[in-house]
């Protein structure tokens, strides 16, 4: 295998954790194939971010132009494809984030390339492992031809550490009209003092059993804040309108693997388990002793959440104060 080209994500002048994860995954793949890892980063005024990326020991292809001030899938895809062709990259790799899921299939289509999504492991024989059927089965897949496009599951790899300095190569590329059919209207960001859900070490998620959005605020949020955690929710709670969909954990939401995951009033449908079962320690609180969540939980409490959660919150506060 030749060059593995990493698509690097960044936000507000900093590399994101998914980029560090993509670097780890790419280096694992390169180890098995005797390939080399390089990276492409796209944006406006991002020289400092590119320099940070080079500190992971990578050659960085920097596409810096006002046309890329805001993320637009068609323009960014055109830039990545341009670099992929110029470098004769054999693999284009990114993480299965919201941007990765939006961008990488477009790159694959433009390159007429095969694609594997949510890859969790690379094997020495060139095959890859990826979960199917809500994570109940691991499929071994291989992509024919070259180039190949791969997205990796963020919870399957550790974040890379910096190791020496690489180099930066500026790329002169501006998309034409056929490559910029979409336009930037605005960016509405949800601001929160809590950790980012996909990066948090502790996640507390609530389910439909909380009965209302008000109970999320009065019952669950105090525990979340006492633990310094991120808050999540099941799809049932999101569909019921209790919380916004950016908090959804599961097969059709966000995939998390924190050190501690606390599921409150969540039955444990297979779609939810697909998004959190790789968590290091899982704690479940549910009044139904037969709830499926207890089959994956390390610790389970059969109790009324409206009594148990406030009591837990008070105990956590006492421990923090001592």
N, C-alpha and C positions, 0 to 999 in steps of 0.2 A: 504494500500500500504506500502511496505517495503522501501528499499533503492532506492533513485533516484541518479544515478551515473552521474555526470556532466563530460563531456569531456572538458578539459581546453586547450585552444589554447594559445600559447606564441610565441613571436618573438623578437629576439635579446635580450634575457634575461629579458623580461617583459611580463606580462600578457596582452592580447589584450582586447579591449572593448567588442568584442563578448563573451568573457568568463564571463565578469561581467554581461552581458545580460543573458547568460545562467543560471547564479546563481540566478538572479531575477526570471526567468521563473520556475526554479526548485523549488524554495521556494514557489512560488504561487501554483504549483501543489502539493507540500507537505502539504500545509495548508489545501487543500481540502480533502486530503487522509490520513492525520495523518502519513505521511511518514517522512523519514529523508533524508537529502541531504549529499552526499559525493562526492568526485571528484577524477578523475584520470588524471595525467599529465605525458606525455611521452617525453623523449628527452635525451640529454647528457649534464652533468654538469649543471643541472637545480635545484639544491638544494635551491638556493636563491629564484627562482621563485615559487617553491613549498611552501616555507615559507611564501611568500607574499600571495599565494592562501589560506593558512591556516588561514590568518588574516580575512577571510570572515566568520570565525566560522565553517569551514568545516574540516572533517577528509579527509586528502589527501593521496591518494595512489600513490606513486612516483615510476615510472618505469624509471630508469636512467642507461643507458648503451650506449656504443659506437655504438651499432647497430642502435641506434635511433638518431644519430648525425644530420641526415637530414630527413625531412619528406618523408616517403615512405608509401603509403596507405596500402599495404598488411602487412607490419611489424607493423605499428601503430594499424591497426585493430586487429591483433593477440594479441597485448598487451592489448588493451581495452577489448577484449573478455575474456582474461585470468583473468583480474581484475573483470569483470562483473560476471563471474562464481564463482570466489573465494568469492565474497561478497554476492552472490545470489541476485544481484540487480534486481529489478522488472522493472525499467525504466533506459534506457541509453539516456541521453539528451545532445544535443549540439546545436549550432547555425547554421543557413543555410548560412554559408560562403562558399568560394570556397573549403576550406578543409573539412568543415562539409558535404557538398554535395558529396564530394569524399569519405569520410571515413565512415559516418554513414550507408549508404546502405550496405556497405561491412560488417559492424558489424551486421546489421540485418540479412544478408544472412548467416553469420557464426553461428549465434545464432538460425537460423530458426525462426526469430521473425517478428511480424507485425511492420509496421512503418508508422508514420504520419509525413508529411513534412510541413514546413512553418506554424507551429501552432502559432496562435496569442492570444489564451486565453484558460485557463483550467477551466472547470466547476466543481461544487461540485458533480455532478452525475457521474464523471469520463469521461465525453465526452470532446472533444476539438473542438475549432473553427479553421478553416483554409480557406484561400481564394481560390476560383476556378474561372475559366473563366475570367482570367486576373484581378481578384480582384473584379469583379462585383457581385459575390455571395459568401456568407460565408457558408461553409458547416459544419455541426455538425457531427463529426466522433468519433468512438470508436474503440479501438483495442482489439481484443479478445486474450485471453491467456497471458502468461508471459514467458519471459520478453518482454518488449515493447521498441521500439526505436523511439525517437522523435527528430525532428529538429524544432527549433523555429525561427520565423522571427525576425531579429534584430531590426526592427523599431517598433515592437509591445510592447517591454518591456524596462524599464529604466535600466541603469547600476546600479549594486548593490554597496552598500557602505560597507566598512570594519566594522565588528562588533565583536570584541573580537578575541581571538586566538583559533585555532583548534589544530589538531595534524597531524603528518606525519608518515605514515607507508611505509617503503621501500619494494618494491616488486622485488623479484629476478626472472626476466624473460628475456630470450634471444630467439628470434624467430629461428626456424629451417629452413632448406633450402626450405621446401615446403611453408613457410610463407614469403619468401623473393625472390620472382621471379623477382621483379623489382630491378633496381640498380640506384643509384644517379649519374647523369652525370654532372649537373651544375645548377646553379640558376642565372637567369638573371633578376635582379630587376630594375624596372624603378625608377630612383631617381628624386625627386621633392621637392622643398621648399614649395610647397603648401600643405594644409591639405589633409589627406587621404579622398577620395571621400565619403566613407561610414560613416566617423566620423565627417565630416565638419558641422559647424553650418550654413554656407552659401554655396550654390551650384549655379553656373551659368552654364547653359547648352545651347549648340547651336545645331541647326538643319540644315537640308539640304539647307535651305534658305540662309545660309552663303556662299554657292556656291563654296568654296574652302578651303583647309587647310591653305592657306596663310591668308585668311580672319579670320580664327579662331585666328591666331597669331596677326594680326594687328588690328582687331576690337574687338574680344571677350576677349582675354587675358588681355588687359589693364584694362578692367572692373573687371575681376576676381582678378587681383592683387591689384587693388585699394580697393576692398572690403575685401581682405584677405580671399578669397573664394577658394573652390575647383572647378575644371572645369569638366563638364560632357558633354555628347552628346547624341543625339538620334541615334537609330539604322540606320536610313537613312544616317546620316552623317558619321557614322562608315563604313557602307557598301560602301559608295562613296569614302572611302579612305581619308577623310579629317583629321581624328584623329585615334589613335589606339583604339582597341576594349576594352582596360581596362578602358576607359572613358564612356562606354555605360551604360546608365540608362534605365531601363525598364524590361519587363517581362523576356527577355532573357539576360539581363545585370545585373546591380547592383540595389538593392533596397535601396533608401535613404529616409530619413525623416528629413531634416534639419529645422532649425528655419525659414530660408528664402530660397526659391527656385525660381530662375529667369530663365524662359524659353524663349530663344531668337530664333525666326525663327523656332519654333517647332509647327507643326499643332495640335498635341495632339492626336495621334492615341492611341487606347485603350491599345496597348502593352507598350507604353511609360508611360501612366498614371498609369499603374500597378506598376511602379517602383518609383513614386514620389508623388502620390496623398495624402499621409499621411503627407506631409510637413506642417509645422505650417502655413506659409504664402506663397502663390504662386503668383508670378508676371509673366505675359505673355506679350511679345512684338511680334506682328505679324501684317503684313499689311492687312491680310484677316480678316475682322470683323466677319466672320462666322466660323472661325477656332474652332474646338472642345476644344482646350486648354482653351478658355475663359469660358467654362462651369464649370471648376474647379478652375479657377483663382480667387484670392481675389482682385487682382488689374490687370486690363488689359489696354494695350496701343496699339491702332491701329495706327501703324506708320511704316515707312521704317526703318528697324533696322540699316542700314548703316548710317543713320542720327541720330537716337535716341540713339544708344548705345554710340557713342563717346561723345554726349552731356551729357549723364548720367555719364559717366566716369569722365568728367571734374567737374561735380557738386559734385561727391563723393570725388574727390581729394580736392576740396575747403573746404568741410565740415571736412575732415580729417586734413587739415592744420590749420583750425580755432580753 
